[in-house]
Amino acid sequence: MNINHKLQLITVLPLILSLILVLFVTQMQYRELSQQVVDVYRQSIIDHRKEELKNYLAIANVAIKHFKQNQNSDSQAPQQTQQDVKSMLSDMRFGKNGYFFAYDLNGKSLVLPDQEWRVGKNWLDLTDDNGVPFIQELISGARKGGGYLTYLFNQPSNDGQLGQKLAYAEVLGQWEWMFGTGVYIDDIDEEAASLSTSMSHHIRNTSIMTLVIGTLAVSAVFIGGIFMRVGEKRLANAKLRTLNERIYQTQEEECKRVSRELHDGVSQTIAAALFAMETAQLKKEYGGDSGPELEKAITMTRQIMLDIRNISHQLHPSILADYGLGAALTELGSEFSLRTGIEVKVQLLSVRKLLSTELSCALYRIVQESLTNIERHSGAKNVLISQTLTPGWLTLEVHDDGQGFNYECYEKKSTPFEGIGLRNMKERLSFYNGELRVESAIGKGVTLIARIPQSELRYQADSTTEGAL
């Protein structure tokens, strides 16, 4: 697996894990929320049913009170009034399964519609299939002022099949009856189950949608990464081709320069020296004085040696590796002054072994290229080369007092042209995260400022470090 695949995996894998985690947490939260909603919905319906049961029992109480008032006004026997109340309770219905029941406080059945065979018998110890002694529980709740109870009991509308029933009972005053009513709540559980199923379906659809969106997002990141990598690769290849072209162009320029130096300088001097030695040879053969010609040939040979040394020094100055950048810049300035007549002043740092060999060579080439431009274009009389070290940066400046140019107008051009020399300087500095800046104005010379970050140095400056000597 190459580095690109590893980077892509590092990018996509956290997204996939995050998507899985989000889906898992969302599922858990949705399920918990749906269960809470179902429970609240079921409880709200049950509370509503409980309120209805109280209202039904209140209606029955009003009717029973009416019978008691008639008993008092007509001097009717209590037994007859109780019988009339039993008949009334047996006839009172609501809904398909709504009816009233009554027991005495000892558990004897008094009223139970559709199950008259139970009437007259004692059912105090009767329990449902879950073991709930519901008659005892209803009597106990009624004695406390009214109580609710859920239990299993025969459902009239369902051929006597057992159903879950919610009942409410109270004690009927002086008669010591427990009477009440109830509703079957199996439909509530069915509605709650239907709601739970509907919410589960919704949660599943939401999860699928989230998964699809997440998958599309991961795919988009993956495909986008591929396109970006391809684009970056193309851009890198284009930059590499451009850099190679510049390298070849620079090499060709350097070869032309060396060829011109050899042809115009060394080659001509060698030819002149050869001509002088041939002349001396002829004079010697004919008995003439060959001394002046030999002296001339020796002088030319020395000049050839000096020219070759200068060319070699320009290609790679040995003093740079032996004594460092400071000595190399001092010698470069001296030779430049001797050759051109332009005075060069060099201000160096007192810190030794500050730069690596590679960085020293890069800065040397920048100064060398700057001096070449000054010689060709500036018309300057004085040049100052200085180094300063401040917290964060090493700064190298080359300033001349030549004619200068309007650099601001040059920068504002839509496509400013950069010469090979300036472009090479910037590329050399870019290898060390450095930056190059040019300051110039007409009649005020040119200042070339090269800055190297402190992280590239062997020495870390602080606020007390002295700048230039």
ROZA-601142 format. One record per residue (C-alpha): residue in three letters; z, x, y. Coordinates in pm, whole numbers, padded with zeros to 5 digits, always signed. Layout:
BEGIN
ALAZXY/...
//
This chain:
BEGIN
MET+00000+00000+00000/ASN-00113+00156+00328/ILE+00077+00147+00655/ASN-00127-00146+00793/HIS-00043-00362+00492/LYS+00324-00266+00522/LEU+00331-00357+00891/GLN+00161-00688+00817/LEU+00409-00759+00539/ILE+00701-00673+00769/THR+00558-00916+01026/VAL+00479-01207+00793/LEU+00769-01184+00546/PRO+01043-01269+00803/LEU+00837-01570+00911/ILE+00810-01693+00553/LEU+01181-01642+00492/SER+01262-01817+00820/LEU+01038-02109+00724/ILE+01207-02143+00384/LEU+01551-02123+00545/VAL+01456-02384+00808/LEU+01323-02618+00540/PHE+01637-02574+00330/VAL+01877-02629+00621/THR+01668-02922+00747/GLN+01671-03085+00404/MET+02046-03046+00377/GLN+02106-03182+00728/TYR+01863-03471+00680/ARG+02020-03570+00350/GLU+02369-03556+00496/LEU+02257-03755+00798/SER+02075-04013+00587/GLN+02384-04061+00370/GLN+02594-04108+00683/VAL+02344-04362+00817/VAL+02344-04553+00488/ASP+02724-04551+00475/VAL+02751-04672+00835/TYR+02488-04940+00772/ARG+02663-05060+00456/GLN+03004-05060+00624/SER+02871-05252+00926/ILE+02731-05525+00700/ILE+03055-05543+00503/ASP+03254-05570+00826/HIS+03022-05851+00933/ARG+03072-06025+00599/LYS+03448-05987+00630/GLU+03437-06154+00969/GLU+03228-06436+00822/LEU+03483-06487+00542/LYS+03762-06521+00797/ASN+03557-06777+00987/TYR+03485-06979+00670/LEU+03853-06977+00583/ALA+03940-07088+00936/ILE+03701-07384+00896/ALA+03869-07473+00566/ASN+04211-07449+00729/VAL+04104-07695+00999/ALA+03987-07941+00734/ILE+04309-07901+00532/LYS+04513-07955+00848/HIS+04323-08280+00903/PHE+04420-08398+00552/LYS+04783-08309+00614/GLN+04783-08509+00938/ASN+04639-08810+00755/GLN+04914-08772+00492/ASN+05182-08791+00760/SER+05026-09091+00937/ASP+04948-09292+00620/SER+05266-09197+00432/GLN+05039-09064+00155/ALA+05199-08885-00141/PRO+05176-08505-00122/GLN+05019-08493-00468/GLN+04735-08720-00353/THR+04680-08508-00043/GLN+04668-08191-00254/GLN+04418-08356-00486/ASP+04202-08456-00190/VAL+04216-08098-00060/LYS+04116-07964-00403/SER+03818-08200-00411/MET+03720-08099-00059/LEU+03742-07725-00141/SER+03535-07778-00455/ASP+03263-07950-00253/MET+03254-07698+00034/ARG+02966-07449-00018/PHE+02779-07195+00190/GLY+02476-07003+00076/LYS+02379-06976-00290/ASN+02705-06825-00410/GLY+02952-06919-00139/TYR+03248-07133-00251/PHE+03627-07165-00208/PHE+03891-07100-00473/ALA+04265-07169-00492/TYR+04554-07054-00711/ASP+04924-07114-00694/LEU+05138-06810-00632/ASN+05210-06780-01005/GLY+04842-06730-01089/LYS+04750-07083-01205/SER+04392-07179-01114/LEU+04368-07487-00890/VAL+04011-07478-00756/LEU+03717-07281-00899/PRO+03374-07449-00863/ASP+03119-07404-01145/GLN+03396-07266-01367/GLU+03614-07573-01410/TRP+03720-07461-01755/ARG+03939-07203-01583/VAL+04122-07469-01375/GLY+04477-07543-01487/LYS+04520-07213-01669/ASN+04720-06913-01560/TRP+04508-06608-01485/LEU+04768-06385-01325/ASP+04702-06097-01564/LEU+04322-06131-01556/THR+04134-05806-01480/ASP+03768-05731-01420/ASP+03558-05477-01611/ASN+03694-05200-01388/GLY+04052-05291-01475/VAL+04133-05446-01136/PRO+04398-05728-01166/PHE+04221-05918-00891/ILE+04435-06239-00908/GLN+04750-06035-00853/GLU+04582-05832-00577/LEU+04458-06146-00398/ILE+04802-06311-00414/SER+04965-05990-00289/GLY+04721-05965+00001/ALA+04762-06332+00088/ARG+05140-06297+00099/LYS+05096-06021+00359/GLY+04910-06255+00593/GLY+04563-06225+00447/GLY+04385-05956+00252/TYR+04040-05844+00135/LEU+03952-05731-00217/THR+03636-05616-00390/TYR+03605-05683-00763/LEU+03361-05788-01035/PHE+03325-06162-01100/ASN+03076-06412-01242/GLN+02790-06493-01004/PRO+02683-06862-01015/SER+02325-06810-00896/ASN+02265-06541-01156/ASP+02351-06737-01473/GLY+02710-06621-01461/GLN+02623-06252-01464/LEU+02885-06020-01320/GLY+02840-05922-00959/GLN+03037-05729-00704/LYS+03234-05976-00494/LEU+03413-05934-00162/ALA+03692-06194-00128/TYR+03943-06288+00139/ALA+04259-06494+00068/GLU+04552-06640+00259/VAL+04866-06836+00167/LEU+04840-07210+00235/GLY+05166-07291+00412/GLN+05424-07515+00243/TRP+05223-07579-00073/GLU+05248-07210-00178/TRP+04882-07187-00261/MET+04667-06877-00241/PHE+04325-06995-00138/GLY+04026-06801-00023/THR+03653-06747-00040/GLY+03414-06461-00102/VAL+03059-06333-00099/TYR+02868-06124-00348/ILE+02765-05793-00197/ASP+02515-05665-00454/ASP+02243-05738-00197/ILE+02416-05500+00045/ASP+02397-05218-00209/GLU+02031-05305-00271/GLU+01957-05293+00103/ALA+02148-04965+00136/ALA+01957-04821-00160/SER+01629-04938-00005/LEU+01726-04778+00327/SER+01823-04456+00148/THR+01489-04453-00036/SER+01301-04513+00288/MET+01487-04232+00464/SER+01432-03998+00168/HIS+01061-04076+00186/HIS+01066-04005+00559/ILE+01256-03680+00503/ARG+01006-03575+00238/ASN+00713-03649+00469/THR+00884-03460+00752/SER+00949-03163+00523/ILE+00589-03163+00407/MET+00471-03176+00769/THR+00710-02894+00861/LEU+00586-02691+00565/VAL+00223-02749+00663/ILE+00289-02655+01026/GLY+00490-02350+00920/THR+00218-02246+00676/LEU-00044-02283+00947/ALA+00173-02080+01184/VAL+00223-01803+00927/SER-00148-01810+00848/ALA-00228-01791+01219/VAL+00003-01490+01256/PHE-00151-01330+00948/ILE-00510-01392+01059/GLY-00424-01298+01417/GLY-00273-00975+01289/ILE-00591-00901+01097/PHE-00808-00967+01404/MET-00577-00760+01624/ARG-00578-00476+01374/VAL-00956-00489+01348/GLY-00984-00505+01728/GLU-00741-00218+01774/LYS-00926-00019+01511/ARG-01254-00078+01690/LEU-01095+00015+02023/ALA-00941+00326+01868/ASN-01276+00421+01717/ALA-01446+00366+02053/LYS-01184+00580+02227/LEU-01221+00843+01955/ARG-01597+00848+02000/THR-01556+00876+02376/LEU-01301+01155+02331/ASN-01530+01338+02090/GLU-01814+01306+02338/ARG-01592+01448+02612/ILE-01482+01731+02384/TYR-01843+01814+02301/GLN-01936+01786+02668/THR-01647+02011+02767/GLN-01740+02260+02497/GLU-02100+02260+02619/GLU-01985+02313+02977/GLU-01761+02599+02868/CYS-02039+02753+02661/LYS-02276+02726+02958/ARG-02019+02887+03183/VAL-01955+03174+02941/SER-02330+03214+02888/ARG-02388+03222+03263/GLU-02109+03477+03310/LEU-02252+03695+03035/HIS-02610+03661+03157/ASP-02552+03697+03528/GLY-02271+03949+03508/VAL-02225+04150+03191/SER-02587+04140+03076/GLN-02723+04258+03412/THR-02462+04532+03438/ILE-02540+04652+03083/ALA-02910+04662+03168/ALA-02838+04864+03483/ALA-02611+05102+03289/LEU-02879+05145+03022/PHE-03138+05217+03289/ALA-02907+05477+03448/MET-02847+05648+03112/GLU-03221+05654+03034/THR-03285+05806+03377/ALA-03017+06070+03312/GLN-03175+06145+02974/LEU-03519+06198+03132/LYS-03375+06423+03402/LYS-03198+06628+03138/GLU-03520+06668+02938/TYR-03703+06795+03243/GLY-03419+07020+03355/GLY-03305+06799+03639/ASP-02947+06711+03743/SER-02837+06407+03535/GLY-02478+06403+03666/PRO-02514+06131+03932/GLU-02691+05900+03689/LEU-02425+05953+03421/GLU-02151+05887+03677/LYS-02329+05568+03776/ALA-02355+05462+03408/ILE-01984+05530+03355/THR-01894+05318+03659/MET-02110+05034+03530/THR-01954+05060+03185/ARG-01609+05026+03338/GLN-01731+04719+03529/ILE-01861+04575+03202/MET-01519+04624+03045/LEU-01354+04455+03345/ASP-01596+04160+03330/ILE-01541+04114+02956/ARG-01165+04130+03011/ASN-01189+03864+03282/ILE-01396+03635+03059/SER-01151+03684+02772/HIS-00861+03617+03006/GLN-01022+03294+03126/LEU-01077+03178+02768/HIS-00717+03246+02665/PRO-00484+03459+02879/SER-00267+03676+02655/ILE-00003+03699+02927/LEU+00069+03328+02882/ALA+00186+03379+02524/ASP+00361+03709+02597/TYR+00543+03638+02925/GLY+00525+03263+02983/LEU+00374+03025+03236/GLY+00531+03184+03545/ALA+00378+03525+03488/ALA+00044+03371+03391/LEU+00028+03161+03709/THR+00125+03461+03922/GLU-00153+03671+03769/LEU-00400+03380+03796/GLY-00318+03342+04166/SER-00353+03715+04230/GLU-00691+03735+04058/PHE-00808+03421+04239/SER-00706+03568+04576/LEU-00873+03899+04494/ARG-01196+03728+04392/THR-01223+03458+04660/GLY-01017+03586+04952/ILE-00808+03266+04952/GLU-00437+03342+04977/VAL-00236+03194+04689/LYS+00143+03159+04698/VAL+00329+03079+04377/GLN+00682+02934+04371/LEU+00834+02938+04024/LEU+01147+02802+03858/SER+01433+03031+03768/VAL+01479+02860+03430/ARG+01327+03056+03142/LYS+01185+02920+02816/LEU+01162+02574+02969/LEU+00827+02477+02815/SER+00670+02492+02474/THR+00365+02714+02426/GLU+00133+02413+02407/LEU+00271+02252+02723/SER+00255+02585+02910/CYS-00110+02618+02812/ALA-00185+02263+02930/LEU-00026+02324+03272/TYR-00202+02660+03302/ARG-00541+02494+03239/ILE-00462+02227+03499/VAL-00388+02493+03762/GLN-00694+02690+03655/GLU-00920+02384+03694/SER-00760+02304+04031/LEU-00832+02654+04161/THR-01191+02625+04041/ASN-01233+02300+04238/ILE-01068+02457+04544/GLU-01309+02750+04528/ARG-01614+02525+04496/HIS-01538+02233+04728/SER-01235+02269+04955/GLY-01312+02547+05201/ALA-00939+02626+05202/LYS-00772+02944+05324/ASN-00431+02898+05163/VAL-00309+02754+04833/LEU+00049+02680+04728/ILE+00142+02645+04360/SER+00497+02518+04309/GLN+00724+02391+04034/THR+01028+02167+04079/LEU+01275+02035+03823/THR+01460+01712+03895/PRO+01653+01474+03668/GLY+01384+01302+03467/TRP+01077+01509+03555/LEU+00918+01853+03580/THR+00670+01852+03868/LEU+00383+02098+03919/GLU+00198+02082+04253/VAL-00117+02258+04371/HIS-00176+02215+04744/ASP-00459+02355+04958/ASP-00527+02338+05332/GLY-00897+02264+05292/GLN-01113+01986+05432/GLY-00978+01720+05195/PHE-01136+01376+05139/ASN-01048+01005+05169/TYR-00885+00949+04831/GLU-00776+00591+04914/CYS-01139+00481+04957/TYR-01225+00657+04634/GLU-00953+00466+04445/LYS-01061+00129+04589/LYS-01411+00160+04444/SER-01484-00090+04167/THR-01589+00193+03935/PRO-01455+00522+04073/PHE-01629+00823+03921/GLU-01408+01089+03767/GLY-01537+01438+03715/ILE-01493+01618+03386/GLY-01226+01844+03534/LEU-01003+01562+03662/ARG-01051+01365+03342/ASN-00956+01666+03131/MET-00640+01715+03338/LYS-00531+01355+03279/GLU-00604+01376+02908/ARG-00407+01700+02874/LEU-00106+01538+03043/SER-00135+01218+02839/PHE-00059+01418+02523/TYR+00288+01484+02668/ASN+00343+01138+02827/GLY+00280+01294+03165/GLU+00103+01161+03472/LEU-00137+01302+03730/ARG-00160+01199+04094/VAL-00392+01312+04373/GLU-00302+01293+04742/SER-00561+01374+05005/ALA-00690+01283+05347/ILE-00977+01414+05555/GLY-00875+01737+05726/LYS-00536+01754+05548/GLY-00630+01924+05225/VAL-00566+01806+04869/THR-00241+01795+04673/LEU-00260+01769+04296/ILE+00071+01653+04141/ALA+00128+01679+03765/ARG+00454+01539+03623/ILE+00601+01591+03276/PRO+00894+01375+03156/GLN+01221+01549+03085/SER+01209+01445+02719/GLU+00920+01689+02664/LEU+01119+01987+02796/ARG+01350+02224+02613/TYR+01601+02198+02897/GLN+01766+01881+03031/ALA+01807+01876+03409/ASP+02101+01722+03592/SER+02169+01642+03955/THR+02287+01998+04024/THR+01973+02171+03897/GLU+01790+02371+04165/GLY+01428+02288+04217/ALA+01188+02564+04318/LEU+01269+02920+04412/
//
